[in-house]
């Protein structure tokens, strides 16, 4: 299930985001989604969540 949210950017922020068109996606939504996922991966949030799920799953199987 996809969820929609509304976000606001300053003109300068949008200029930076617009420069990523074609590199991070072709539509505004693809670009923003890619930026968010890249940031989460960079900050290790994604790997931390996956590791926790694996550990929880292993604990449940004991």
Residue pairs with C-beta under 8 A, 6 or more apart in sequence:
7 32
9 17
17 28
17 31
17 32
17 35
20 31
20 34
20 35
21 31
24 30
24 31
24 34
24 35
24 38
25 31
25 33
25 34
37 46
40 46
41 47
